[in-house]
Amino acid sequence: MNIKPLKKLISECVSEIRENYELIKVGDVKVTDSAESFMEKFEGKTLKQLLDASSYSNLYSLNRRPIGSYADENDIQDVMNNLLMSAVYFVNFRKLDKLSDAKKKSEYELERNPEYLAYRKELINLGKKTLAAAKEYGRESDEYKAALKAKNDYSFSDIPAMIKYRKDMKDYDFMVNDIHNTKLTLKDVLPDAGDSDKDRERWQSVEKNFDKLKELMQSEKDTMKESSDKIEVQKDIEDLEKLLKNPDPSRVKDYGSIEAYKKMLNAKITALKVKLKSL
């Protein structure tokens, strides 16, 4: 069996998903951004791209943790994954809810259609006959094979109710595919006054995850600044200590004596060490 075409297909699919994952990264988010400005980054993308990105992000997040452990609410990458998942969830179901309602209606009508109910009853009856034949005659017997064929043939009966349902499902799949491959507009990705209660709940989840991400990013930024300040103060102390060991003759004249110059250096060093402790 030649598996090269399969390997090529898998490779292309993985590459596409990885490329889509790069659509939105932590580095693309700014502390000054809003949840709305984050969502605006989805404009011009397709739902398929976003679904691929969220799937890859979720898989990456799971693989970073030990099996059985939960996402860390203080880990930027995990929170970014939660944000991306909630954002895609908001956009996806906001566009598909109406279609899902139509699908449920078709299923509801089918399950209460007398013709379909009779079809289901007969199919169950044929299934029982097939099991009985298998038990009495064995699965290699002509009786069992005949019963199984009768059941299978009947299961593909083109009763009007099933024909309508299959058409509805085919139309549904086509519309979902169309929605998933159409480029998103700002109206598609931003909240609106006309949103349903479910949409508003999903949007609140987006805002919650976005605010958490900003909080962690600000904390990380503050930590980096604090670390940078410590390094700078420590360097100043080291430079002054070098001058204390080897005073600059040109500066000594400014202070009248080497003792006065060293006293000034010691005072600065002491002040900087106090500052370093406070950082």
Residue pairs with C-beta under 8 A, 6 or more apart in sequence:
16 52
17 52
17 53
17 55
17 56
18 56
20 49
20 50
20 52
20 53
20 56
21 52
21 53
21 56
21 57
21 60
22 53
23 41
23 45
23 49
23 50
23 53
24 41
24 42
24 53
24 84
25 80
26 76
26 77
26 80
26 213
26 217
28 41
29 38
29 80
29 213
29 214
29 217
31 214
31 217
31 218
31 221
33 210
33 214
34 210
35 206
35 207
35 210
35 211
36 190
36 191
38 83
38 87
38 210
39 87
39 91
39 189
39 190
39 206
40 186
40 189
40 190
42 50
42 87
42 91
42 184
42 188
42 189
43 184
43 185
43 186
43 189
44 183
44 184
45 183
45 184
46 180
46 181
46 182
46 183
46 184
47 88
47 91
47 92
47 95
47 179
47 180
47 181
47 182
47 184
48 180
48 181
50 87
50 88
50 91
50 92
50 184
51 88
51 92
51 180
53 84
53 88
54 84
54 85
54 88
57 80
57 81
57 84
57 85
58 81
58 85
60 77
60 81
61 71
61 77
61 78
61 81
64 77
64 78
65 71
65 72
71 78
71 81
71 82
72 78
73 79
73 212
74 216
76 213
76 216
76 217
76 220
79 209
79 212
79 213
79 216
80 213
82 209
82 212
83 206
83 209
83 210
83 212
83 213
86 202
86 205
86 206
86 208
86 209
87 206
87 209
89 202
89 205
90 199
90 202
90 203
90 205
90 206
91 184
91 188
91 189
93 100
93 198
93 199
93 202
94 188
94 195
94 199
94 202
95 179
95 188
96 176
96 179
97 196
97 198
97 199
99 172
99 175
99 176
99 179
102 168
102 172
103 168
103 169
103 172
106 164
106 165
106 168
106 169
106 172
107 165
110 116
110 161
110 162
110 164
110 165
111 117
113 161
115 159
115 160
115 161
116 159
116 161
116 162
116 165
119 157
119 159
119 161
119 162
122 154
123 151
123 154
123 155
126 147
126 150
126 151
126 154
127 151
129 147
129 150
129 151
130 144
130 147
130 148
130 150
130 151
132 147
133 141
133 143
133 144
133 146
133 147
133 148
134 144
134 147
136 143
137 143
137 144
138 144
191 199
191 200
191 203
195 203
226 279
229 279
230 276
230 279
233 272
233 275
233 276
233 279
234 276
236 272
237 269
237 272
237 273
237 276
240 265
240 268
240 269
240 272
241 269
243 251
243 265
244 262
244 265
244 266
244 269
247 258
247 261
247 262
247 265
251 261
252 258
252 261
254 261
255 261
255 264
